[in-house]
Amino acid sequence: MTDNRTGHSAAFTAPTRRGRRIVRRWAVSLLIGSLLLGGVAACGDSPPDPEPTATRLAAALTSGKLAKVRFSNVTRAAAAQQLATATEAMGGLRPTVRVRDVEQGDGDSRTATLAVAWDVDRTEKDWTYRTTARLRLDGEVWKVRWSPALLHPDLTRARRLVLRRDSPQRAEILGAGGSVLVTNRPVRRIGIDKTKVDAASAAGSATRLARLVDVDADGFAGRVAAAGPKAFIEAITLREKDAGPILDRIAAINGAVALASEAPLAPTRDFARPVLGTVGAATAEIIGKSDGRVRAGDLAGLTGLQQRYDDQLRGIPGTTVEMTAVQQPTATPSTSGTTEGQSSPEPVVLYRSEQTPGTALQTTLHEGHQRAAENALAHVGPPSALVAIQPSSGDVLAAASGPGGKGYSTATVGRYPPGSTFKVVTSLALLRSGLTPATAVRCTSSIVADGKRFKNYDDYPSSALGRIPLRTAIANSCNTALIDRRDDVAQADLSTAAASLGLGVDHDLGLPAFLGSVPREAGGTEHAASMIGQGKVLASPLAMAAVAASVARGETVVPRLLADQAAEPPSSTLTQAEARDLQGLMRGVVEVGSGRFLRDLPGRPISAKTGTAEFGSQTPPRTHGWMIAIRGDLAVAVFVEDAVSGSRTAGPVLERFLRSVRG
C-alpha cells in the first residue's frame, strides 16, 4: 500500500504526534547521558591537589611525627625509625621545614621542593638548604617516597647528622680598677670512674667517697649504681687547694678519681658569693627556659650576677654539623682480612659557625674592701652584713653577707627595721620643719603615744635627759625626744626625707636588691614608731649605706654595682646645707655620743649613727644591731640580726673593717 503524499510504503508511515514526543525525550536523555559520561571521564583526568600532602610532609619532618603522612615504599614505623636515627645526635634540635613549591604537570607523579632551616645557635643566621620529595598518586591518594634524603639531600640510611658545639671560655667578672674577681681557676672534679672499679664494689666506693667529701652518701651511691659501666659520676668539684689535703685518701678508694680541671671561681669560696653567684651544670629548668640557647652539659650561671648575665658571660658556642656513618654492629672479618659489610666514611662537615667569646662583666666591687668586709664578719654567728659605698660615685665597694645567713644575700635583699640609724632621716624631716641642731627638745625616760609606751635603751645616759639640743638627742640616740616631735613631721614628710637620702628609691641594681620602704601614710602609734625607725619602716644594709653616702656627698646617692649603670637621682634631693647639718649630727655621735669608741681610730675623722631595733614577740624583745658611718669618701652600713645593741654588736664589726681599709 502506497501513501500518495510521500510515495513511501505503508510500513514506513510518519509517526504520530505522540510518537514524535517519545522520540524527542529519548534523544534528549541520550544527549544528557553522553554529557554526564563525558564529564566523569573529564573529572577522572584531573588528580587531587598534591600540595596538602607536601604540606603534611613538611610539618611531619618539623615535628618528627610521621603519623599523617602516607609513604609509597616503606611503612610509617620504618620511616620514623630512620628519621630518629638520622637526628638522634642533633641534641634535641628539630628543623623547620616549609614547602617552597610543588611541580605542576600531568600524570601520577610530582616533585615538591622543601626549604629546611635549623636554628643551631644563638646567632641570627640559620643553617638552611633545600631538599626534594617525590610524590606518587595511588588511586585517589598522593603518597611520598620515603628516603632520609628528605631531611638532607646527602643523607642515606647509613648516615646521620651530628651536632657538635665548641663552647668558648666563660668571660670574667671584673672589679674596681679592672681587677679580676671571677676567672677560670684550677679545680678537682672528684667522683667515681666505673671503668676502674668492679660493679660489686662500686656502691661501697661511692659511699666512702661521699662521706669523705661530705655529700649525700645514699644519693651519690644511687647515682653510681644507675650509671653505665663506663661512666664517670661526679660527687663534688673542689678548688685545688681544698682538694690537696685529701687527694691521697681519694686515691685509696677503689674507683675514686680527682680529675684536674678549671672552673670560673672568685678568689675564695665565700668572696661576694651571694652577689657574684655560682656557675654549674645547666639544670633542666634553665635548659627549658633558654629557648635552645642552653643545652644539656652546658655550664650556666645558677645564681647572682652569673645567672642574671649568663648570656653575656657565656658567649656563643661554635657549632659544627657533620654527617657521619651510623654505628653498625661489629662485623665478622673475612678471610681476606677486611671486615665485610662495614664502611666508615670520613665525617663530612655540612655547616660550621665560629664561637663568639663572652664579654666580661665590670662591677664596682673593690677586692680589698670586700675581703676586709668578709673578714670583719667572719666570726659573727647570726645573719649579718656589711656594705660599703663610695659617696662620690655611688659605687658599691663591698657587699658582704656573713656566714650566719647561709648563702642568703643579707647585704642586698635583707628587710629589717633600721632602728635608730633611721634617726638621720627623722633629723632631716625635723630640719625641714624648722628645727636646727641647736633647737631644744624634750628627752624623757619614756613617753606614751596613743596608748603605747616607748622608752630609751636600757643604758641611756641620765645626763642626757631633760631639755637638750637636738644634736645631743641624736648623739645619744634619745627615742622619746623624736617621738615627742611627731606632730611636727607628718608621715609623708618622713617618706620624702627618706627618698632624699636614697632610702625607698626604686632602682634596678643589676641583681635583686631592696632599697628600703617608708610608708607615706601612718597614724598614731605606727607614726610614732616610724620616727625611730620601727613600725613598718624597713631597710636593707645596702639602703642604709646609701643613706650614709647621701649625707657624705651632700646630695642623693643611688648606689650602683655595675660600672656601666647610670642612675638618675630622685626628684626630692638633698641640699648641701641640709647635708652639712646631718654631717654635724653624725659627727657628734662619735665625739660625745654612742659611737665614742670610734673617736681614736687612725685616719680621717669618722661620723656615725648607732641603731637598735626590737623584733619578735619575746619578753624582753630581741634586737637587731645597726651602725652606719662616714669616713672621707667612704660610707658603711653594718647589720647583725640578733644583737645586744648597735654599738656593742655592730660597732666592733665596723671598727674591724675601718681599721683594715684606707680612709
ChimeraX attribute file (.defattr): number of C-alpha atoms within 10 A of each C-alpha:
attribute: neighborCount
match mode: 1-to-1
recipient: residues
	/A:1	8
	/A:2	12
	/A:3	12
	/A:4	8
	/A:5	6
	/A:6	11
	/A:7	9
	/A:8	13
	/A:9	11
	/A:10	11
	/A:11	9
	/A:12	10
	/A:13	11
	/A:14	11
	/A:15	10
	/A:16	8
	/A:17	8
	/A:18	8
	/A:19	10
	/A:20	11
	/A:21	12
	/A:22	10
	/A:23	11
	/A:24	11
	/A:25	11
	/A:26	10
	/A:27	12
	/A:28	11
	/A:29	11
	/A:30	12
	/A:31	12
	/A:32	11
	/A:33	12
	/A:34	11
	/A:35	12
	/A:36	12
	/A:37	11
	/A:38	12
	/A:39	12
	/A:40	10
	/A:41	11
	/A:42	10
	/A:43	10
	/A:44	11
	/A:45	11
	/A:46	10
	/A:47	15
	/A:48	14
	/A:49	13
	/A:50	21
	/A:51	17
	/A:52	12
	/A:53	19
	/A:54	28
	/A:55	19
	/A:56	18
	/A:57	28
	/A:58	25
	/A:59	20
	/A:60	18
	/A:61	21
	/A:62	20
	/A:63	13
	/A:64	15
	/A:65	15
	/A:66	20
	/A:67	12
	/A:68	12
	/A:69	20
	/A:70	19
	/A:71	19
	/A:72	16
	/A:73	13
	/A:74	14
	/A:75	11
	/A:76	18
	/A:77	11
	/A:78	12
	/A:79	17
	/A:80	19
	/A:81	10
	/A:82	20
	/A:83	23
	/A:84	14
	/A:85	17
	/A:86	26
	/A:87	19
	/A:88	15
	/A:89	16
	/A:90	16
	/A:91	15
	/A:92	11
	/A:93	15
	/A:94	16
	/A:95	21
	/A:96	17
	/A:97	24
	/A:98	20
	/A:99	22
	/A:100	15
	/A:101	15
	/A:102	20
	/A:103	13
	/A:104	12
	/A:105	9
	/A:106	10
	/A:107	11
	/A:108	13
	/A:109	17
	/A:110	20
	/A:111	18
	/A:112	22
	/A:113	18
	/A:114	23
	/A:115	18
	/A:116	23
	/A:117	18
	/A:118	16
	/A:119	17
	/A:120	28
	/A:121	19
	/A:122	15
	/A:123	12
	/A:124	7
	/A:125	12
	/A:126	15
	/A:127	16
	/A:128	14
	/A:129	14
	/A:130	17
	/A:131	18
	/A:132	19
	/A:133	23
	/A:134	20
	/A:135	24
	/A:136	19
	/A:137	17
	/A:138	11
	/A:139	10
	/A:140	11
	/A:141	14
	/A:142	26
	/A:143	22
	/A:144	24
	/A:145	15
	/A:146	23
	/A:147	20
	/A:148	19
	/A:149	16
	/A:150	24
	/A:151	26
	/A:152	19
	/A:153	14
	/A:154	14
	/A:155	18
	/A:156	18
	/A:157	14
	/A:158	16
	/A:159	21
	/A:160	26
	/A:161	24
	/A:162	20
	/A:163	19
	/A:164	17
	/A:165	20
	/A:166	13
	/A:167	19
	/A:168	17
	/A:169	19
	/A:170	25
	/A:171	20
	/A:172	22
	/A:173	23
	/A:174	22
	/A:175	21
	/A:176	19
	/A:177	12
	/A:178	13
	/A:179	15
	/A:180	16
	/A:181	23
	/A:182	25
	/A:183	19
	/A:184	15
	/A:185	14
	/A:186	15
	/A:187	22
	/A:188	22
	/A:189	21
	/A:190	24
	/A:191	25
	/A:192	29
	/A:193	21
	/A:194	22
	/A:195	14
	/A:196	15
	/A:197	17
	/A:198	12
	/A:199	13
	/A:200	9
	/A:201	12
	/A:202	21
	/A:203	21
	/A:204	15
	/A:205	21
	/A:206	29
	/A:207	19
	/A:208	17
	/A:209	29
	/A:210	22
	/A:211	13
	/A:212	13
	/A:213	18
	/A:214	11
	/A:215	14
	/A:216	12
	/A:217	20
	/A:218	14
	/A:219	14
	/A:220	22
	/A:221	22
	/A:222	13
	/A:223	16
	/A:224	26
	/A:225	17
	/A:226	11
	/A:227	12
	/A:228	12
	/A:229	15
	/A:230	10
	/A:231	13
	/A:232	19
	/A:233	23
	/A:234	18
	/A:235	24
	/A:236	15
	/A:237	21
	/A:238	20
	/A:239	19
	/A:240	18
	/A:241	11
	/A:242	13
	/A:243	18
	/A:244	13
	/A:245	10
	/A:246	13
	/A:247	15
	/A:248	11
	/A:249	11
	/A:250	22
	/A:251	13
	/A:252	12
	/A:253	16
	/A:254	20
	/A:255	21
	/A:256	26
	/A:257	22
	/A:258	24
	/A:259	13
	/A:260	14
	/A:261	15
	/A:262	16
	/A:263	21
	/A:264	21
	/A:265	23
	/A:266	21
	/A:267	14
	/A:268	12
	/A:269	11
	/A:270	16
	/A:271	22
	/A:272	26
	/A:273	21
	/A:274	21
	/A:275	25
	/A:276	24
	/A:277	20
	/A:278	19
	/A:279	19
	/A:280	15
	/A:281	14
	/A:282	18
	/A:283	17
	/A:284	12
	/A:285	8
	/A:286	18
	/A:287	17
	/A:288	13
	/A:289	10
	/A:290	12
	/A:291	10
	/A:292	15
	/A:293	18
	/A:294	23
	/A:295	20
	/A:296	13
	/A:297	11
	/A:298	16
	/A:299	19
	/A:300	24
	/A:301	23
	/A:302	18
	/A:303	19
	/A:304	21
	/A:305	23
	/A:306	25
	/A:307	19
	/A:308	17
	/A:309	18
	/A:310	20
	/A:311	19
	/A:312	17
	/A:313	24
	/A:314	25
	/A:315	20
	/A:316	25
	/A:317	25
	/A:318	18
	/A:319	18
	/A:320	17
	/A:321	21
	/A:322	21
	/A:323	22
	/A:324	19
	/A:325	21
	/A:326	16
	/A:327	12
	/A:328	11
	/A:329	7
	/A:330	10
	/A:331	11
	/A:332	12
	/A:333	12
	/A:334	10
	/A:335	8
	/A:336	7
	/A:337	8
	/A:338	11
	/A:339	13
	/A:340	13
	/A:341	11
	/A:342	14
	/A:343	12
	/A:344	12
	/A:345	10
	/A:346	10
	/A:347	15
	/A:348	13
	/A:349	13
	/A:350	14
	/A:351	15
	/A:352	16
	/A:353	19
	/A:354	14
	/A:355	17
	/A:356	15
	/A:357	18
	/A:358	20
	/A:359	16
	/A:360	19
	/A:361	19
	/A:362	20
	/A:363	26
	/A:364	24
	/A:365	29
	/A:366	22
	/A:367	21
	/A:368	14
	/A:369	22
	/A:370	22
	/A:371	22
	/A:372	21
	/A:373	32
	/A:374	23
	/A:375	17
	/A:376	23
	/A:377	29
	/A:378	15
	/A:379	12
	/A:380	19
	/A:381	14
	/A:382	17
	/A:383	22
	/A:384	31
	/A:385	34
	/A:386	33
	/A:387	29
	/A:388	32
	/A:389	31
	/A:390	25
	/A:391	29
	/A:392	16
	/A:393	15
	/A:394	24
	/A:395	24
	/A:396	30
	/A:397	27
	/A:398	28
	/A:399	31
	/A:400	33
	/A:401	33
	/A:402	29
	/A:403	19
	/A:404	19
	/A:405	16
	/A:406	12
	/A:407	16
	/A:408	18
	/A:409	23
	/A:410	29
	/A:411	30
	/A:412	26
	/A:413	19
	/A:414	24
	/A:415	18
	/A:416	22
	/A:417	26
	/A:418	30
	/A:419	29
	/A:420	26
	/A:421	29
	/A:422	28
	/A:423	24
	/A:424	26
	/A:425	27
	/A:426	27
	/A:427	25
	/A:428	24
	/A:429	24
	/A:430	23
	/A:431	18
	/A:432	15
	/A:433	13
	/A:434	9
	/A:435	16
	/A:436	17
	/A:437	19
	/A:438	11
	/A:439	13
	/A:440	17
	/A:441	23
	/A:442	18
	/A:443	27
	/A:444	18
	/A:445	18
	/A:446	15
	/A:447	18
	/A:448	14
	/A:449	17
	/A:450	11
	/A:451	9
	/A:452	12
	/A:453	11
	/A:454	17
	/A:455	17
	/A:456	18
	/A:457	14
	/A:458	7
	/A:459	6
	/A:460	16
	/A:461	15
	/A:462	10
	/A:463	7
	/A:464	18
	/A:465	19
	/A:466	15
	/A:467	15
	/A:468	17
	/A:469	19
	/A:470	25
	/A:471	25
	/A:472	23
	/A:473	28
	/A:474	27
	/A:475	26
	/A:476	22
	/A:477	29
	/A:478	28
	/A:479	28
	/A:480	27
	/A:481	29
	/A:482	27
	/A:483	27
	/A:484	18
	/A:485	15
	/A:486	20
	/A:487	11
	/A:488	16
	/A:489	19
	/A:490	19
	/A:491	23
	/A:492	15
	/A:493	20
	/A:494	25
	/A:495	22
	/A:496	22
	/A:497	24
	/A:498	27
	/A:499	28
	/A:500	26
	/A:501	32
	/A:502	32
	/A:503	31
	/A:504	21
	/A:505	20
	/A:506	15
	/A:507	17
	/A:508	15
	/A:509	17
	/A:510	16
	/A:511	19
	/A:512	13
	/A:513	20
	/A:514	24
	/A:515	28
	/A:516	26
	/A:517	22
	/A:518	24
	/A:519	17
	/A:520	13
	/A:521	13
	/A:522	17
	/A:523	12
	/A:524	12
	/A:525	17
	/A:526	18
	/A:527	26
	/A:528	27
	/A:529	23
	/A:530	29
	/A:531	30
	/A:532	29
	/A:533	28
	/A:534	22
	/A:535	21
	/A:536	16
	/A:537	24
	/A:538	25
	/A:539	26
	/A:540	28
	/A:541	35
	/A:542	32
	/A:543	31
	/A:544	30
	/A:545	34
	/A:546	31
	/A:547	30
	/A:548	33
	/A:549	34
	/A:550	27
	/A:551	29
	/A:552	27
	/A:553	24
	/A:554	21
	/A:555	22
	/A:556	30
	/A:557	34
	/A:558	30
	/A:559	29
	/A:560	24
	/A:561	23
	/A:562	21
	/A:563	16
	/A:564	11
	/A:565	14
	/A:566	11
	/A:567	14
	/A:568	10
	/A:569	18
	/A:570	17
	/A:571	9
	/A:572	15
	/A:573	19
	/A:574	23
	/A:575	13
	/A:576	14
	/A:577	10
	/A:578	17
	/A:579	20
	/A:580	15
	/A:581	18
	/A:582	24
	/A:583	21
	/A:584	15
	/A:585	23
	/A:586	27
	/A:587	24
	/A:588	24
	/A:589	27
	/A:590	24
	/A:591	19
	/A:592	14
	/A:593	23
	/A:594	24
	/A:595	26
	/A:596	16
	/A:597	16
	/A:598	21
	/A:599	15
	/A:600	11
	/A:601	12
	/A:602	12
	/A:603	13
	/A:604	12
	/A:605	16
	/A:606	26
	/A:607	26
	/A:608	30
	/A:609	32
	/A:610	33
	/A:611	28
	/A:612	31
	/A:613	25
	/A:614	20
	/A:615	17
	/A:616	9
	/A:617	8
	/A:618	8
	/A:619	6
	/A:620	9
	/A:621	10
	/A:622	18
	/A:623	20
	/A:624	24
	/A:625	29
	/A:626	35
	/A:627	33
	/A:628	32
	/A:629	31
	/A:630	29
	/A:631	19
	/A:632	17
	/A:633	15
	/A:634	26
	/A:635	30
	/A:636	32
	/A:637	32
	/A:638	34
	/A:639	37
	/A:640	30
	/A:641	25
	/A:642	19
	/A:643	21
	/A:644	15
	/A:645	22
	/A:646	28
	/A:647	22
	/A:648	18
	/A:649	22
	/A:650	30
	/A:651	27
	/A:652	18
	/A:653	26
	/A:654	24
	/A:655	14
	/A:656	15
	/A:657	24
	/A:658	24
	/A:659	14
	/A:660	15
	/A:661	14
	/A:662	14
	/A:663	15
